[in-house]
Amino acid sequence: MKKVLLLVLSVLLVSAIAFSFDPETFITLTIGEPETLDPHYCYETAGGGVILNVYDNLIKYKGDSVTEFEPMISTEVPTLENGLIQDGGTKYVFPIREGVKFHTGNVLTPYDVEYSFERGILFDPAGGPMWMIIEALSGGDYASLEDWFEAWSGMAYSDAVDENREPTSEEAKAKLIAFYNEVIDPLIEVDGNNVVFTLHGPFAPFMWIISHYAGWSAILDSTWAKENGAWDGNADGWWKWHDLQPEETPFHSVDAGSGPFKVVEWDRAQQKVILERFDEYWRGPAKLKTVIIWGIDEYSTRKAMLEAGDADIVYVPTQYKDQVVGMPGVRIIDGYPTSAITSFHFNWSIDPSSPYIGSGQLDGNGIPPDFFSDVHVRKAFYYCYDGQKFIDEILGGYGKLVPTDLPEGYLGYDETLPVPELNLTAAASEFQQAFNGELWEKGFTLTLLYNTGNEARQTAAEMFKFYIESLNPKFHIDVQGVDWLTYFNAQRDGLMPAFILGWLADYPDPHNFLATFYASYGIYASRQGTAFVEFAKANIDELINAAVTETDPAKREELYKEIQQIAVDNTLSVPLYMPLGFHVERDWVQGWYPHPMRSGTNYYELSKSQ
């Protein structure tokens, strides 16, 4: 009752604020909230949607293009023609714009650019986005700071730094300092008013990895950062700031950017972030003065506020499209392609302390931690997903079945591979073979989670439950809704037996999907367990590394097809769907357009006009 009352009061409050049309206040209703606002830690769309509005990058995409760039903090986009890409694609020179101010009032300098990238590389939080920068600058050789340090120094990072973040010996300390001085610092250097990036080898996606909408490449105020407890910029001691938790960084809930908006409040209780216009923005002030990004998980509340005109952009699950199509004063933009995949992935080595595996044994009352390391279990789940029915009835047709975790249209996409199709006979056969027949005899119990408000994930989990439980009365799946942060953390910490996730491309290249999901160093590898990591090292890594460094597109295509065949043969996932876009806004909103790399709305481009 208390929760319902709070929701009613919230709606009344917003209605009171927005009763008269306000062209300078913009309200977006979504679900969930950010995990953090630290650009070097954030790797989810809620936080990314805030970061893209408060930080700038060196370059940005030109309109809705994903192949053309425009200057941002850099005054030029490096090309071979203008001489700013040099040495066979291993050196990029960025002339830095003068007179740009941070929200703090400090003036942006070339050193701020160097500091921003070096701080991110040294920080490199586990499960974070910095692997892309490290991979690019190392020429594809490494995807984590710790691996790079070990390869260079001959000493494992865990042997060099103890649990108190202190060097284990004078030798270790000397290696740590030298690693920064000899390896990291030369990667990004200031040369007059230029910043020069030197890669260890050509890396084709580099420009996409640093473009705007890539929060991990945002430019930070180094002066403010040092004054507030971030890395001090020195070689001696950098390890004290490596792999911190988000709450341990000064960027967690505030910003130190130069973007068109600044963060003035993050209300965790209401899942609400409030941004205000930065009037000294170098491109000129935004048309909007205040932006409210509000996570309201209850769809009926979001719908009521949309209908009343109390919100400007509203997240509407596609199964409710008939409720908003034709709604007076509402505009629908839909059917556009996305660079995204929603998949069901398995944890091959579940944390034994997980509360979602029951007894933790194959006794009918739980599952063992290695439950999904049995390929027959994975295949059985695969056959219990009715993909076309899900797309037609739940997504309202706004999706497409794909064979692997690679969207249609990407290099290497293989339309000859099978897509998920319901086959309960095959599912039963696979379950009967699992664990040498014990699973079918003893049964199992497990819990599947979804984040509340995400009704598509809820329905997909319930579909698995319905079809799997229909096969054997000893099979039991509990479907449980939790808040977004609980869902995200349980996935990241290896507690979930299996999980549904959506992946929006970081950059438009197949490497960003196939390495992310299938490589042993990919962001989701650890969440799929140590057994999966070992499988990936033995079967996939070499192919992925060969593909990303190959310059011949035809050869890259064949390598990516080979990787996908392995994924299908071993049922590494159940690709649920490739979503098609569905955007809902009031018809007074001006300037919104879809962009496949953008994780939220770019409010600088928007205005309101009745």
N, C-alpha and C positions, 0 to 999 in steps of 0.2 A: 504493500500500500504506500509506503514511504517513497519507493522508487517512482510509482505512478504519479504521486503528488508532485514530486520534483520535476518530472517531465512536463506536467500540466503547467506548473509555475514557470518553467523555462520557456514554454511556448508563449505564454502570456507576456512574459518579459520581453521576448524578441518582438512580439506583435506590437507592444507598446512603443518600442524603439523604432520599428520600421513601418508604423501605421501610415505615415506620410512618406511619399517617395523621396528617397535621399540619393541623389546621383553620386555622392562621394563615399558612400558606405556600401561594401560588397560582402555578402554572406554566402559562404559555400557550406553545404551540409554533406558530410561524408560519413564513414564509419571508422572507428578506431582513432588512434592518435599516434604521434611519433614515438619511436623508442628513444631517440636523442636528436639534438640539433647540431651535434658535432659533425662537420662535413666529412671528416676522416674516419668516422665510426659508422655513420648512418648508411644503411644498406637496405632500406625499405621505402615504399612509395609515400607513406604519410610524412615522414621526415623530409624526404626529397622534395615534396611539394612545397614545403616551407623554405628550404635552403635555396632553391632556385630563384626565389624572390628577394632574398636578403644578401646574397653573394653574387659577384660577377666572376667570370672566367676569362682566360686570355682571348678566346674566340667564341663565336656562337654560330648556330645554324642560320642560314638565310631563309626566313619565313618557314614554310612547311617542308623545305628540302631536307634530305638527309645526306646529300652529296656536296652541297655548296656551303661555304662558310663566309662569315663576315667578321671584321675586327670587333673586339670588345675592349678589354684592358690593353691588349696589344693593338697598335695602330695599323698593323698589316697582318694579313694571313700569309704565313710562309708558303711559298711555292718554289718549284724549280726555276720558273721563269723569272721571278723577282730576286732570285739568288739567296733566299732565306732558308731554303732546304739545301744542305751541302753534304759533301763527303759520302755520296752514295746513299743518301737517305738516313744517315746516322746523326746529322747535326741540324737542329732547328733553331732559328734565331727569331726572337720576338722583340720588336721595338716597343717599349712600354709607354703608355699614354701619360702625359704630365697633367697635374692639377686635379687628379681624381681624389676625392675625399672618402675616408671611411666614416661610418656612423659615429665614431668617437671624435671626429674632427681632425684626426691625424691624416696626413697626406700620403697616398700610396706611392711607394718607391719600388724600383726593380728588386731591392732586397726583400721586400714583402713577398714577391713572387717566389724567389729562391727559398725563403723561409717556409712558405706554405707547403711547397712540395717536399722539402726535406723533413719538415715536422711530420707530415703524413707518412712518409716512408719509414721513419724511425718509430713512429707510433704503431703502425701496422697491427691493429687489433685483430685478434682471432675472429674469423668469420666476417671481417669487414671488407671494404671495397678496395683497399690499397694494393691488393695483389695485381690489379690491372696496371697500375703505375709501375710497380716493381717489375712485372713481366715485360712491359714495354721498354723500360730503360735498360734492363739487363739483356735486351735482344732476344727475349723468349726463353732465357736460360733458367730463371727462377721466378717463383710466384709468392715467396714470403721472405721477409728480412732475415729470419732465423736460418732458413736454408742457404741464403746467400752468404751470411756470415760464416756458417759452418764450412761451406765449400771454399771460401777464401782463406779462412784462418786455420782450417784443420781441427777446429774445436767446436763441439756442439754448443749452441747458445746456452742450453740448460747446464752445461758444465762450466760456462764462463760467468754466469750470473746466478746468484742464489735466490731463495724465496723472499729475501728481504731487499731484493734489487741491488745487491752489492756484488762487486766482482769477487770471484772465488779465490783469486790470487793476483799478485802483481803482474804475472805473465798474462793472465786473462784480461786485466785492465788495459795493459799495453796493446793487446790485440783489438779490444773494443774501440779504443781511441784511434788506432791506426786504420781500422775498418772504416770509420767515418771519414777520416782525413784522406785516405787513399782510394776509397771506393764510392762512398755516397756523395761527399762534397763535390767532386769533379763532375757529377752528373748534371747539375744545374748551377750555372755560374753567371754572375753579373759582369757585363762588359760594357762600361759606360752606361748608356740608357737602354741597353739591350739585355735580355736574359737569354742565355744559350743553353739548350738541352743537348747533351751528347749521349746517344744511345750506344750500347755495346754491339748492336747489330741492327739492320733494318727491321722495322716492325710496322707493317702496313696500317693497322688500326690506330696508330698513335694520335692522329689529329682528332679522331672521334672520341678517344678516351679523355682528352683534355677540354673538349668543347663544353659550352654552357649546357645545363641540364645534367652534367656529370658533377655532382656535388663534391666528390673526392678531389676534384681539380680546382675547387674554388680558391680565390685569393683572400687570405686572412690578414688582419692587422697584426703584424709581428710585435709592434710596441705594446699594444694592449695585451697580446697573448703572454708576453714575458712578464708584464706587470701583474698578471692575474694567475700566474702559476703554471703556465704551459712551458714546454721545452725552452731552455734559456739560450739556445743557439750555439752552445759550445760542444766541442768534441768530447770533452771530459764530463761524463755523467749522463750522456744521452739515454742510456739504458734505463734510467729511472722513469722515463716517460714512455717506455715501450709497453704495448699491450695493456693499457689501463682499462678499467671498466668505465662506461660512459659517465657515471656520476662523479668520477675522479678527475674529469677534465673540465676546464673553465668554460668550454664551448657547449656544454651539455644542454643548458636551458636558455642561453642568451646567444647573441650573435656578435661577430666582430667583422662584419662585411662592409661592402661598398655598394650594395645593390639598391634598387629603387624603393625598397621597404625595409623597415627595421622591426625586430621583435620587441613588443612592449609588454606582452603577458603570455604565459603558458599556464593555463588553468588545468591541472591534471585531473581534478575532481570532475570537471565538466567536459574533459577532452577537447578543450578549446584553445586555439592559438590566435592571438590578436596582433596584427601587423599595422603599423602606421607609415604613412608616406615619408620618405627621406627627401626633404625639399632641396637639398644640395646635391642631388644625384647628377652625375656628369652629363647624362643624356637629357636632362631636364626633368622636372617633377612629374610623377604619374598623375593621371586624371583622377584616380581614386585616392581618397585620403585615408580610409580605414578599411582593412580586410579582416574578416572573421572567418576562420576555418574551424568548423565545429563538427566533432565526431558524435553523431547521434545514431546509435545502433538500431533503434526502433524505426522500421520503415514507415509505419503509419504516422509517426510524428513528423518525419521528413516530408511526407506527402502533404500533410495538413499545412505545413509552413510554406511549401511550394504553391499550393492552391491559393493560400491567403496572400501571396505576394511578399511573404516575410523572409524569403531566401531567393538568391539569384541563380545559383547553380546547385543542383541537388543530385546526389547519387541515387539512381533508381535501378534496382535489379531488373534485367530484361524480362523476367517472368511477369512483371507488373506493367509492361509497356502499354497495354490496353487501357490502364488507368490514367495514363498521362497523355497519350496521343489524343489530340483534339481538346485537351484541357484549355480553357480560355486563358490567353496571355502566356502560353508556354510554347517554346520552340524545341523541336527535336532535331538533332543532327545524328545520323546513324548510318550503319552499314559500311563505314570506312575501315580499311585494313589496319591491323595493329601488328607491332613487333612484340608479340607476347605469346606465352604458352601457359596453360593451367594443367598441372600434372598431379598424379598420385604416386608418391615415392615411398620406398620401403627402407626401414632401418634394419640392416643385417646384423647389427650387434647392439641391441638396446641396452641402455644403462640398467644394470640389475636392480637399482633402487627405484626404478620407474613405478609410479603408482598406477600405470595404465596397462600392466601386464599380469594383474591378478596375482596368483601364487608364484609366478615366475617359473613354472614347470609345465611339462606336457602331461597334465593330469585332468584336463577338462575344466579346471578352475582358473586357468591362466595360460600363458605361453612362455616358453623359454626365451632368453635374450637373443638366441640365434634363430628364432622362428622363421624370419624372412630370408635367411641365408640358404634355405632350401628352395631351389628354383621351382619345384612343383607347387609350393605355396604361392609364390609370386605369379606363376602362370594361372593358377586357379582364381586368384583375385582378378587378374586381367580379363578372364572370360566372364566375370560377373559384373561387368560394366556395360550397360546398354547406351553406347555413346550417341547414336542417332536420336534415340528417344529423349535423352537428356537435352540435346541441342534443340530439338523441336519443341519440347514441352516446358523445359525449364529456362532455356535461353531465348525462347521465342524465335529460334532460327538464327540468332546472332552468334554463330560459332561454326567451326569447321573441324572435322576429324582429321588428325594428322598421325603418321605412324610413329614418330619419335618426338623428342623435345626440341625440334627444330621447326620454326614456322614455314609455311609454304612461301615460296618465292626467294628463299635464301639459297646461296650457292651450296650445292650438294644435296638439296632436298630431293628425296627419292620417292616418287609417287607409285613405284612398283611394290613398295613394302606394304604389308597389311596394316589396316587401322583397327582399333578395338571394336569387337563385335560380340554381343551377348551369345554365349554358348554354354548352357548349363550342363550339358552332357560332358563336354570337354573339361569343364570346371570340376565336376564330380570325379572324373578320372584322375585329374591332377591331384586333388585332395587325397584320393585313395592311395596314390603313390608316395605322398609326402611322408617323411620320417619312417620309411619302410612299412607303411600301413598303420603305424601307431596313431597317427593324427585322426584318421577316420574312426578308429575304434574308441579313442579316449575323448575326442572333441577338444574344444579350446574356448577360452574367454579372453577378450581384449577390448580396449577402449580406443575409439577413434575420436579425435577432437576436431572442432571447427571453431573459428572465431565468430562470436555472436555478431549478428548483423549481416554476415556473408551467407545469404541463403542458398547460393549456388553450391558452396562448399558443404553446407549442411545437407542439402539434398543428395549430393554425390555420396557423402558418407552413409546416408540412409539407404541409398540404392545398393551399395555394397552389403550393408547389413541385411536388407530384405532378401536379396538373391542368395547370399551365402547361407543364411539361416534356413532358407527353404530347402537346402541340399541335405541337411543332417540336423536332427533335433539336438545334437550335442554341440553344435556350433553356436556361439553367443558373441555378439558384438554390441557394445554399449556406445551410443553416439552422444557426445557431451559437448555443449557449448561453453566456451570460456572467453574472457576478454582478450583483446588482441595481444597485449604484452605477455599474458600467460601462455597464449598459443605460440607466440614467437620464441619466447625463452625456452619452452618445453621442446620445441623443434631444434633450436640451436644447441641445447644441452644434451641431446640424444635420448630424451625421455619418451618420445613418441614412437610407438611401434611402426606407424606409417603416417604420412602426412600429405595434405593437399596444399599445393603452393602455386602461386602465380608468379611468373617471371617476365618482367618488362625489360627489353634489351637495354644494356648499358651503351652499346654501340652496334651498328648494323652489320655484323659479321658473324658467320656461323660459329666461329671460335667462342664468341660470348655465350652461346647456348650450350654447345657440346662440351666445352671445357668446364663450364659452370656446373653442369649436371653430372658428367661422366668421368672427368679426370680425377685422379687421386688428390690433386691439390685444389680442385674446384670448390667454390663456396659451399656447395651442398654435400661434399664428400664426407666430411666428419659427421654430418647429421644423418648419413646413411650407414655409419658404423665402420669400425676398423676392418671387418671382413670385406666390406665393399671397397674400402681404400686399397686393400691388398689385391683384390680382383682387378681394380682399375690400373694399378701399377703394372700388373702382369699382362693385361690384355688391351689397354686403351691408351695409356700415356704416350707411348712411343708414336702412335699414329697421330694423336692430337698435336704433339710437338712438331712432327714432320709437316703437318698440314698448315700450321700457323706460320712457319718459316718458309714455306714453299712459295715461290713467286709466280709459278705457272698456274693460272686459274683451273685449267683442265686437270692437272695433277691434284690440286687441292680438292676439286670436286670428287675425284675418285677416292681419295683418302676419307673424306667426310661420309661418303656412301658406305665405305667399309666399316667405319665406326658405328653408323646407324644399324648396319646388319648385325653387329655384335650386340647392340642394345636390344634389338628385337629378339634375337635368338635366346638371350639370357633374361628377357623381361626385366630390364633395369627400371622400368616405370610403366605406369598406365597413363599415356597422354590423354587427358580428358577432352580438351578442345583448344583450338586456337580462336580466341575471341574476336568478334567483329565489334566495332565501336558503337556505343549507344550513349549519347550525351543529352542531358536535359537542362534547359536554362529558361529563365524568363525572357520574353521577347524584347525587353528593354536592354538586354545585354548586347554590347557591340564589341566585336573584335576577336571573339573566340574562334579558333580553328584547331583541328586535330594535329598532333605531331607525335609520331611513334616513339620518340626518345624521351618525351616529357612525362615526368611522373606525377605532375599536378598541373595547376593552372598558372600561366604566366600573367600575373595581374597587371604588369606594366603595360601590356598591350590592350587592356580592356577599358571600357567606359560604360556608362549607363545613360540611356536617353529614351524618354517616353514620346 
